[in-house]
Amino acid sequence: MERTLTPWIAVVGTTHPLGFAGLTLSLALAPGLGVRAAAIVTGVSAQGLAAADEIPRRAVDDALIAAQFRAVDDLAPAAFHVGALVGAAAVRAVARALAGREVPIVLDPVIAASDGRRLADDATVAALRGELIAGTLLTPNLDEAELLLDFPVRDEGAMRAAGVALRERFGARAVLVKGGHLGASAQLLDVLVSDAGVRSFGGPRRPGTMRGTGDALGTALAAELARGTPLEPAVERARALVAELIACARRIGTMNVAPLGEV
């Protein structure tokens, strides 16, 4: 019997010491998604249990970022997931390392927190727009879509317009606008814009919240695409995973976190 090798993905971004988000969460989720994950550290954070307006974060230098990409290339990753990048220099370093690759790249532009708080300066946003978005599957939340486009994104019509605009202006291969911040709506709505057109994904909103939902969704998307799943079914499966994680989340300190090892 021919043996099927488990595909590798590479996750790119910033560490979280407690494993509730960022690279640490992505690495923990990967085995359950049918892939193995290699990590490229572009930044280090010091986030603990306390919710803080200013989380200490520091970028890794450009040369070390590039060296990590060369090391990971030994595994020939079948997809990449890019999460939080600390500063414009890190964005540019990642963009250079990803240029010309033919495998799927899922980009979560972590520039706004779930409470709407801005996490990136103008230079970082400009670097994302001009150097990294092109050719990726971009997965912004509503606040991030607004920051990238400079127009309000607060309903399904605006989400559809935002997805189209992000492809046209910045060259994204596809855009999944995440509607988790639509407020009191009983439905959880996400909108996918791709070569196949515009499709809305709905479903009942699960009660509660969870730290690291963007990281979980992006990692699941990269895993599905690495395994050869077409885009729309990949989105369906990734959304289902996140919904299950939220439903089973555990309260630790000030936040709800993924129940790793239980889903």
N, C-alpha and C positions, 0 to 999 in steps of 0.2 A: 504494500500500500504506500502510495506517495505521501510523504509528510508535508503538511502545510505549515510554513513558518509563520510565527506570530509577527505581524508588522511592527515596526518601530515608528513612533512619532517623536518630534522634538518640541518641548515646551520652553518658551522664551519669556523671561520676565523677572519679577522681583520676589524675593523670599518672604515668607511669613513665619516667624519663629514658632508659632503654636500650630501651624498647619491648617488653619481655618480658611485660607484663601491663597492666591498666588501660586507660585511654582510648587510649593509643598503640598497643596491640595491636589493639584493636577497629577503629581507623581503618585499620590495615594489612590486616586481614582482610576488610573490607567489599567491596572490588571483586571479590574471588573468590567472594563470596556473592551476587552479582547485585544489589547495592544501592550507593548512595552514602551516606556517613555524615558527619553534622555533629557536632561535639563541644561539650559544655557542661562546662566545667571547674569542679568544685566543690571541688577540693583539689589540692595539689601535693605530690609525694613526692620524696625524694632517695635512692631505693634503687639501689644499685649491684650489683656481682657478689657481694659478701660477704653471707653469710646473717647477719642481725643481729636480735637480739631487739627492738630499738627502732629503727624506721625513721623518720627525720625526716619529718613530714607537717604540712601547714598548710592550713586551710580557707580558701576564698575567701569574702568577705563576702556577706551575703544580697542586698544590692542588685545586686551584680554577677552573682550567680547568676540573679536574676530578669531582668536585662537580657539575659543570654545566651539565656534561653528566648524572650524576645520577638524577638530577632534570628533565632533558628532557626525560629520560627513562619513567617517569610517563605517557607520551603521546604515548609510543611505536611507534616511528617514522618508517615510511615505507621505507625511504631512507635517505641517508645523502649526502650533498654536502660539500666538504672540499675545501676551497680556500686558501688565503695567510696566511702562518704561519710564525711568527717572530722568527726565530732561531731554532737550533737543539733541544733544550729542549722542545719547544712547539710541534715540530714534534713527539718527543718520547711520550709526554703526550697524544697526540691525538691517536697515534698508540696503546698505551695501552688501551685507552678507547674504541677503535673500534674493538679490537681483538676478534675474535670469533663470530662476528655478522653475521647473515644470510641475512640481507637486503642489497640492492644495495648501494654501496658507490662510488660516483663520486668524483674523486680527480683531481683538477686543480693545477698542481705544479707551483705555481707562483714564479718562480725563474729568469725570464727574462721579461723585459718590451717590449711593442710593438715596441719600437725603437731599440731593441737589448740590451739595458742596463741591466747589471746583477743586480739582486735584492737580491740574497742569497749568503751567504758565503759557503766555502767548507764543513764545518761541517753540515750545513743545507741540502745541496745537498746529502751528504753521508747518513744522517739520512733518507731522503726520499727514497733513493735507498734501504737501508738495512732494514727499519722498517715500512714504510707506504704504499708503492706502491702495495705490494702483495695483491691480491684479489679485487682490485679496478677496476673501469672503469677510466682509466687514460686519461687526455685530454691535452697533452702538445702542445704548439705552436712549430714552427720549431726551434727557439733558445733554448727552454727548452728541446726538444728532443736531440739536439746537446750536451747540458750541461750534460744531464743524461747519454749519450752514448759515448761521446768523438769522434764522427765522424760527418762529414758534412751532413746536411739534407736540400737539396735545390731543389729537384725535386720529381716527383711522385714516381719514382723508389726508391729513398732514403727514402721517407715517408713510403712506404710499408716495406722496410727493417727495418726501425726504429721501426715501430709497432710490427713487429715480434720479434725484439731483445729485446724490453722493456718487452714483455711477457716472453720470454725465460730467460732473465737475472734476472728479478726482480719479476716475478710471478704475473704481472697484469692479472686480469681476462679478460679484453679487453682494447684496446688502440684506441683512436680517435686522430690521428695526424692532427692538424689544420693547414691548408695551407694559412692562411690569409696573411702571410708575403712573398708570392711567388713573390711579386713585380708587374711588369707591365702586368702580365697575365690577359686576359679578363675573365677567368674562375676562380671562387672561388672553390678550391679543398680541400677536407678533406678525409682522409683515415682511415677506421675502420678495425681493426684486432681483430678477436674474434674466438670462437670455430667454428663458421660457415665459417671461411675463411677470405679473404681479400676483401674489397669492397671500391671502390672510390665513393665519393659523389661529384658531380659537380653542377654547376649552374652559371649564369651570376654574375659577380662581381658588386655589387651596388656601385655607387660613394660615396665617403666620408668615414669617420671613426667614431668610437664611443668609448668613455671611458667605460670600464667595460664589453666588449664583452665576455670575458672568464667567468666572474661571471654570466652573463645572460645565456650563453649556459649551464654552469654546473648546474645552478638552474633549467633550463627548462628540462634538462636530468633527474635530480633527481625527478622532479615532474612527468614526464611521466612514469618513472620506478615505482614510488610509486603507480601510478594509474593502474599498470599492463600492460602498453604498452610494447611489445617486443622491443628488443634493436634496431634493424635497423629502424623500424618506429619511435622510440623515437628520434633517431638521426635526421631523416628527419624533424620531427616536431620542434625539438629544433633549427636546422639550419634555418628553415623558420621563427621562431620567431626572431632570431638575425638579419636576413636579413631585416625584417620589421622594427625592432627598428633602424637599421642603416639608412634605407631609410627615417625615420621620425625624426631622431635625431635633437636636437636643439643646437645651438651654445651659450655657456655661457662662458665668459672669454676666456681662451686659448683652450678650448676643446669642442667637440661635446658630448652631453650626451643623455641618453635615455629619450624619452618623456613620462614619467610615467603618467598613467591615460589617455593617448591618444591612446594606442594600446591595 
